[in-house]
Amino acid sequence: MSETIAPSPPLKRFGWTLAPDANWPTVPFYRKRWLVVLAVIVFVPLALLIMFTGGVYFEKRGGVYAMPLVHKILITVLVVVGIAVNLSR
């Protein structure tokens, strides 16, 4: 008998929502959270392009969660502020 783990409830505290139509093995690698985090560190324009042309997902306890628009906007604002601070020196 195999046991299935039920998906955890939506992560409302952080704004992430369960994406019922997403299946983790079929999510493209460039839509996974780890690549966006890496792109923010290495090449910011790529991260922004990925975030604003589609969803960004991560898997937890059998559920696939999508990044909300508020987080995408927050990351963009932080990047723009960081660039502005560096250019003003």
N, C-alpha and C positions, 0 to 999 in steps of 0.2 A: 504494500500500500504506500503510495506516495502522498505526502502532504503538500498542499499548496499554501504559500504565504500570501495572505490578503494584502493588497496595497495599503500603505499607510494613508491616513486622512490627509487632505490638502494642507500644505505648509502655509497656512494663512498668516502666521506671524511674520513671515518673510516675503509674502506676496506671491510665492510660487503656487501655481495651480496645477492640478492633475490634468494631464493631457490624455483623455481616454482613447483618442484615435491614433496615438503614437505607440509604436512597438519598438522597444529598445534596439533590437538587432537591425531594424530597418532605418533607424535614424542615421543620416550621413555623418561621417566623422567630423566634418566641419560645422555641424550643428550641435555638437556636444560641448558641454560647459568647459571641459579641460582645455580644448583648443582655443576657445575665446579668451580664457584667462591667460594662456600662453601668448596669444596674439596681442593682448593688451600690454604685456611685458615687452615683447619683441618688436611688434609692428602694429601700432595703434590703428592706422587706417583699415587694415584687414579686419580687425575686431569690429570696428564700427560698421563696415560693409556687411559682415556676417550677421551682426545683430539686427540691422535695420532692413535686411532683405528677407528675413524669415525668422523662425523660432530658434531659440537656444534651449536645449534640454539637458536634464540629468536624471539618473535613475536612483531610486531609493526604495528599498523594501518591495521590490517588484512593481512599483509604480513609476511612470515617466512623467516628469514635471516640466512645465514650460516657464521661461523667464518672463515676467510681466513687463509691459511697456515702461512703467515707472522706473524700473531698474535700468533699462536701456538708456532712458533720458538722463538719469543720475550719473551713469558712467560717462556719457557724452559730456555733460556739464563739467565733471571732474577733469576729464581730459583737456577740455578747452581752457579751463582755469589753469591747469598745470602748464599748458603750452604758453598761455599769456604771461604767467609768472616768469617762466624761463626766458621769454623774449624781452621782458621789461628790464632785465638785468643789464 
